[in-house]
Structures are given as structure tokens and as C-alpha cells.
């Protein structure tokens, strides 16, 4: 089956920051074999700790870039990757910037 060439730019633009957060937390849930709700509860208990360490994030980075059709700037992503909310907002900003450039 061939990939829909519009999926990379169309689908991500429709996603909210909350949906992006769900995707990010879903990566962690999948790898740990736990539910999305369990990952969220960890975030409530440990609000200043990201759900991944630096090595795990590098593993997720390629999946995130592919899913949303973006490329992370290494310095920018290092600053925001320690917070799911900040990372999700950063991804949303990158998607919007890319959509404006291609419009």
C-alpha cells in the first residue's frame, strides 16, 4: 500500500497540543507496556521529571519527526524535551511554521 503523500502535512496540522501530548505519552506507554493513563499518573506524581531520559528520547525522536513530518533542531529540542507540554507546543509550532512555508 502506498503512503498518502498529503498525510505528512495535512493530518498533523489538524492535531491539537493535547493530541500531540497523547501521541508522545503513547510512545512511552507502548515501550513500557503500560496504559496511557498510567503514564499520565506518573506525570502527576513527578511533574518535574519527563517520562523519558535522554537516551529514550533519542529513540523517540525519529518516530516523532516521521509522525509529524518535521525536523528537530538539536539545540531547540534539547531545551523543550524535558517537558511533555513544552515539547508538544514546540511540535505544534513547527507544524504550523512548516504549513505556512508550504502554503
FIKOLZA-1660 file (N, C-alpha, C; in steps of 0.1 Angstrom, whole numbers, plus 5000, padded with zeros to 4 digits):
% residues 103
   i   px   py   pz ch aa at
   1 5008 4988 5000  A  X  N
   1 5000 5000 5000  A  X CA
   1 5009 5012 5000  A  X  C
   2 5006 5022 4991  A  X  N
   2 5014 5034 4991  A  X CA
   2 5009 5044 5001  A  X  C
   3 5019 5051 5006  A  X  N
   3 5016 5062 5016  A  X CA
   3 5009 5073 5009  A  X  C
   4 4999 5079 5016  A  X  N
   4 4992 5091 5011  A  X CA
   4 5002 5102 5012  A  X  C
   5 5006 5109 5001  A  X  N
   5 5016 5119 5001  A  X CA
   5 5011 5132 5009  A  X  C
   6 4998 5133 5011  A  X  N
   6 4993 5145 5018  A  X CA
   6 4993 5143 5033  A  X  C
   7 4994 5130 5037  A  X  N
   7 4993 5127 5052  A  X CA
   7 5003 5135 5060  A  X  C
   8 5015 5136 5055  A  X  N
   8 5026 5142 5063  A  X CA
   8 5023 5157 5066  A  X  C
   9 5016 5164 5058  A  X  N
   9 5014 5178 5061  A  X CA
   9 4999 5181 5065  A  X  C
  10 4990 5173 5060  A  X  N
  10 4976 5175 5063  A  X CA
  10 4972 5171 5077  A  X  C
  11 4974 5158 5080  A  X  N
  11 4970 5153 5093  A  X CA
  11 4976 5160 5105  A  X  C
  12 4989 5162 5105  A  X  N
  12 4994 5169 5117  A  X CA
  12 4989 5183 5120  A  X  C
  13 4986 5190 5110  A  X  N
  13 4981 5204 5112  A  X CA
  13 4967 5203 5119  A  X  C
  14 4960 5193 5118  A  X  N
  14 4947 5192 5125  A  X CA
  14 4948 5188 5139  A  X  C
  15 4960 5184 5144  A  X  N
  15 4962 5179 5157  A  X CA
  15 4963 5191 5167  A  X  C
  16 4957 5189 5179  A  X  N
  16 4959 5199 5189  A  X CA
  16 4971 5195 5198  A  X  C
  17 4975 5205 5206  A  X  N
  17 4986 5202 5215  A  X CA
  17 4983 5190 5224  A  X  C
  18 4971 5189 5228  A  X  N
  18 4966 5178 5237  A  X CA
  18 4968 5164 5229  A  X  C
  19 4964 5164 5217  A  X  N
  19 4966 5152 5209  A  X CA
  19 4980 5149 5206  A  X  C
  20 4989 5159 5205  A  X  N
  20 5003 5157 5203  A  X CA
  20 5009 5151 5216  A  X  C
  21 5004 5156 5228  A  X  N
  21 5009 5151 5241  A  X CA
  21 5005 5136 5242  A  X  C
  22 4993 5133 5238  A  X  N
  22 4988 5119 5238  A  X CA
  22 4997 5110 5230  A  X  C
  23 5001 5115 5218  A  X  N
  23 5010 5107 5210  A  X CA
  23 5023 5105 5217  A  X  C
  24 5029 5115 5223  A  X  N
  24 5042 5114 5230  A  X CA
  24 5041 5105 5242  A  X  C
  25 5031 5106 5250  A  X  N
  25 5029 5097 5261  A  X CA
  25 5026 5083 5256  A  X  C
  26 5019 5082 5245  A  X  N
  26 5017 5069 5239  A  X CA
  26 5029 5061 5236  A  X  C
  27 5039 5068 5231  A  X  N
  27 5052 5062 5228  A  X CA
  27 5058 5055 5241  A  X  C
  28 5057 5063 5252  A  X  N
  28 5063 5058 5265  A  X CA
  28 5054 5046 5269  A  X  C
  29 5041 5047 5269  A  X  N
  29 5032 5037 5273  A  X CA
  29 5035 5024 5265  A  X  C
  30 5036 5025 5252  A  X  N
  30 5039 5014 5244  A  X CA
  30 5052 5007 5248  A  X  C
  31 5062 5014 5249  A  X  N
  31 5075 5008 5253  A  X CA
  31 5076 5003 5267  A  X  C
  32 5069 5008 5276  A  X  N
  32 5069 5003 5290  A  X CA
  32 5058 4992 5292  A  X  C
  33 5049 4990 5282  A  X  N
  33 5038 4981 5284  A  X CA
  33 5028 4984 5294  A  X  C
  34 5026 4998 5295  A  X  N
  34 5016 5003 5305  A  X CA
  34 5006 5011 5297  A  X  C
  35 4995 5015 5304  A  X  N
  35 4985 5023 5297  A  X CA
  35 4989 5038 5297  A  X  C
  36 4982 5045 5288  A  X  N
  36 4984 5059 5287  A  X CA
  36 4981 5066 5300  A  X  C
  37 4970 5062 5307  A  X  N
  37 4966 5067 5320  A  X CA
  37 4977 5065 5330  A  X  C
  38 4984 5054 5330  A  X  N
  38 4995 5051 5340  A  X CA
  38 5006 5061 5337  A  X  C
  39 5009 5064 5325  A  X  N
  39 5020 5073 5322  A  X CA
  39 5016 5087 5326  A  X  C
  40 5003 5091 5324  A  X  N
  40 4998 5104 5329  A  X CA
  40 4999 5105 5344  A  X  C
  41 4996 5094 5351  A  X  N
  41 4997 5094 5366  A  X CA
  41 5011 5096 5371  A  X  C
  42 5020 5090 5364  A  X  N
  42 5035 5093 5367  A  X CA
  42 5038 5107 5366  A  X  C
  43 5032 5114 5356  A  X  N
  43 5035 5128 5354  A  X CA
  43 5029 5136 5365  A  X  C
  44 5018 5132 5370  A  X  N
  44 5011 5139 5381  A  X CA
  44 5020 5137 5394  A  X  C
  45 5025 5125 5396  A  X  N
  45 5033 5123 5408  A  X CA
  45 5047 5129 5407  A  X  C
  46 5052 5130 5395  A  X  N
  46 5066 5136 5393  A  X CA
  46 5065 5146 5382  A  X  C
  47 5059 5158 5385  A  X  N
  47 5057 5168 5375  A  X CA
  47 5069 5174 5369  A  X  C
  48 5081 5173 5376  A  X  N
  48 5093 5179 5370  A  X CA
  48 5102 5170 5363  A  X  C
  49 5098 5157 5362  A  X  N
  49 5106 5147 5355  A  X CA
  49 5099 5143 5342  A  X  C
  50 5106 5144 5331  A  X  N
  50 5100 5139 5319  A  X CA
  50 5098 5124 5319  A  X  C
  51 5089 5119 5311  A  X  N
  51 5086 5104 5311  A  X CA
  51 5097 5096 5304  A  X  C
  52 5108 5103 5299  A  X  N
  52 5119 5096 5292  A  X CA
  52 5132 5102 5297  A  X  C
  53 5142 5095 5296  A  X  N
  53 5156 5100 5298  A  X CA
  53 5161 5104 5284  A  X  C
  54 5173 5110 5284  A  X  N
  54 5179 5115 5271  A  X CA
  54 5180 5104 5261  A  X  C
  55 5185 5092 5265  A  X  N
  55 5187 5081 5256  A  X CA
  55 5173 5076 5250  A  X  C
  56 5163 5075 5258  A  X  N
  56 5150 5071 5253  A  X CA
  56 5144 5082 5244  A  X  C
  57 5146 5094 5247  A  X  N
  57 5141 5105 5238  A  X CA
  57 5148 5104 5224  A  X  C
  58 5160 5101 5224  A  X  N
  58 5167 5100 5210  A  X CA
  58 5160 5088 5203  A  X  C
  59 5156 5078 5209  A  X  N
  59 5149 5067 5203  A  X CA
  59 5135 5072 5198  A  X  C
  60 5128 5080 5205  A  X  N
  60 5115 5085 5201  A  X CA
  60 5116 5096 5190  A  X  C
  61 5127 5103 5190  A  X  N
  61 5128 5115 5181  A  X CA
  61 5125 5112 5167  A  X  C
  62 5131 5101 5162  A  X  N
  62 5129 5097 5148  A  X CA
  62 5114 5094 5145  A  X  C
  63 5107 5088 5155  A  X  N
  63 5093 5085 5153  A  X CA
  63 5085 5097 5153  A  X  C
  64 5088 5107 5162  A  X  N
  64 5081 5119 5163  A  X CA
  64 5083 5127 5150  A  X  C
  65 5095 5128 5146  A  X  N
  65 5097 5136 5133  A  X CA
  65 5090 5130 5121  A  X  C
  66 5090 5116 5121  A  X  N
  66 5083 5110 5110  A  X CA
  66 5067 5112 5111  A  X  C
  67 5062 5110 5123  A  X  N
  67 5048 5111 5125  A  X CA
  67 5043 5125 5121  A  X  C
  68 5050 5135 5125  A  X  N
  68 5045 5149 5123  A  X CA
  68 5052 5156 5111  A  X  C
  69 5061 5149 5104  A  X  N
  69 5067 5155 5092  A  X CA
  69 5075 5167 5095  A  X  C
  70 5083 5166 5106  A  X  N
  70 5091 5178 5110  A  X CA
  70 5105 5173 5112  A  X  C
  71 5114 5183 5113  A  X  N
  71 5128 5180 5116  A  X CA
  71 5131 5189 5129  A  X  C
  72 5136 5182 5139  A  X  N
  72 5140 5190 5151  A  X CA
  72 5154 5196 5149  A  X  C
  73 5155 5208 5154  A  X  N
  73 5168 5215 5156  A  X CA
  73 5173 5209 5169  A  X  C
  74 5185 5204 5169  A  X  N
  74 5191 5197 5181  A  X CA
  74 5191 5206 5193  A  X  C
  75 5194 5219 5192  A  X  N
  75 5195 5228 5203  A  X CA
  75 5181 5231 5208  A  X  C
  76 5172 5234 5199  A  X  N
  76 5158 5237 5203  A  X CA
  76 5152 5226 5211  A  X  C
  77 5153 5214 5205  A  X  N
  77 5146 5202 5211  A  X CA
  77 5152 5198 5224  A  X  C
  78 5165 5201 5226  A  X  N
  78 5172 5198 5239  A  X CA
  78 5165 5206 5250  A  X  C
  79 5162 5219 5247  A  X  N
  79 5156 5228 5256  A  X CA
  79 5142 5223 5260  A  X  C
  80 5134 5219 5251  A  X  N
  80 5120 5216 5254  A  X CA
  80 5117 5201 5257  A  X  C
  81 5126 5192 5254  A  X  N
  81 5122 5178 5255  A  X CA
  81 5121 5173 5270  A  X  C
  82 5124 5181 5280  A  X  N
  82 5123 5177 5293  A  X CA
  82 5109 5180 5299  A  X  C
  83 5100 5185 5291  A  X  N
  83 5086 5187 5294  A  X CA
  83 5077 5183 5283  A  X  C
  84 5068 5174 5286  A  X  N
  84 5058 5170 5276  A  X CA
  84 5050 5181 5270  A  X  C
  85 5046 5190 5279  A  X  N
  85 5037 5201 5274  A  X CA
  85 5045 5211 5265  A  X  C
  86 5058 5214 5269  A  X  N
  86 5066 5223 5261  A  X CA
  86 5070 5216 5248  A  X  C
  87 5073 5203 5248  A  X  N
  87 5076 5196 5236  A  X CA
  87 5064 5196 5227  A  X  C
  88 5052 5193 5232  A  X  N
  88 5040 5193 5223  A  X CA
  88 5038 5206 5217  A  X  C
  89 5039 5217 5225  A  X  N
  89 5037 5230 5220  A  X CA
  89 5048 5234 5209  A  X  C
  90 5060 5229 5211  A  X  N
  90 5071 5231 5202  A  X CA
  90 5068 5224 5189  A  X  C
  91 5063 5212 5189  A  X  N
  91 5060 5204 5178  A  X CA
  91 5048 5211 5170  A  X  C
  92 5038 5216 5177  A  X  N
  92 5027 5223 5171  A  X CA
  92 5032 5235 5164  A  X  C
  93 5041 5242 5170  A  X  N
  93 5047 5254 5163  A  X CA
  93 5055 5251 5151  A  X  C
  94 5063 5240 5151  A  X  N
  94 5070 5235 5139  A  X CA
  94 5060 5231 5128  A  X  C
  95 5050 5225 5132  A  X  N
  95 5040 5221 5122  A  X CA
  95 5034 5233 5115  A  X  C
  96 5030 5243 5123  A  X  N
  96 5024 5255 5118  A  X CA
  96 5034 5263 5109  A  X  C
  97 5046 5264 5114  A  X  N
  97 5056 5271 5106  A  X CA
  97 5058 5264 5092  A  X  C
  98 5059 5250 5092  A  X  N
  98 5060 5243 5080  A  X CA
  98 5048 5245 5071  A  X  C
  99 5036 5245 5077  A  X  N
  99 5024 5247 5069  A  X CA
  99 5024 5260 5062  A  X  C
 100 5029 5270 5069  A  X  N
 100 5029 5284 5064  A  X CA
 100 5039 5285 5052  A  X  C
 101 5051 5278 5054  A  X  N
 101 5061 5278 5044  A  X CA
 101 5057 5271 5031  A  X  C
 102 5048 5261 5032  A  X  N
 102 5044 5253 5021  A  X CA
 102 5031 5258 5014  A  X  C
 103 5025 5268 5021  A  X  N
 103 5012 5274 5016  A  X CA
 103 5014 5283 5005  A  X  C
% end
